[in-house]
Amino acid sequence: MQDEELAYGLRSVAAPIRGESGTVVAGANLALRSRDWPVQRIVRELTPALRQTCARISVLLGYPG
């Protein structure tokens, strides 16, 4: 998670995507306007969904979980 560290007004959250061996091969990132998305809302609403989506993609790439 980054909170306006890269650009004023921008927050983002990211999660890893793993390959068959467990190595991180990619990542997914959601970038959001800070005025619309407080940190608590991102953590509560988006982070679990992003992690779950990345885990599903990882399984499709052969990661056993």
N, C-alpha and C positions, 0 to 999 in steps of 0.2 A: 504494500500500500504506500502510495506517496500522496502527500497533502500539500499541494501548491509548491512543491520543492523544485519542480522543473519549469513551471510557468504559473504566474498568478491566475487564479480562477480555475485551475485544473486539478482534479484529483483523479487518481487511477488505482486500480487493483489488478494484480496479475496472479497467475497460477501456472505451475509447470505441467508439461505434457511429457510423459516418459515413454521410451521405446521398450522393446522386448527385454533388454538387459537391465532396465531400471534407470538407465542414464536419461537425463533430461535432454530431449531432442528438439523441443519447441516450447513455446509459452503462449498463453492467451491473455490479453489485456483489455480491460474496459476503462475508457477514459470518459470522465464526466465533468460537467460544470459544477464547481464547488457551491455556487449559490443555490443550485437545485438539489444537491446531494450532500447532506451533512455526513461526516465520517461515521457516526453511529448508524445511519441508515444504510450506508454502503456495507458496513460490517454485518449488519443484521439481514439485509435483503439480497445483496448481490454476491458477497464472498462465498457463502455456502453453495449457491447455484453455479458459480464459476468453477469452484473446486470440483463439484460433482460432474460438471460437463467435461473438464479436463481429465478426470479419472476415467470417464467413459471413453473418451478419445484414446487415452492411453491403453485401455483394454483392447480397443480395435487395432491398435498398433502392436499388440502381442504382449503387453505388460501384464503379468499375472496378478498384480495388485498386492 
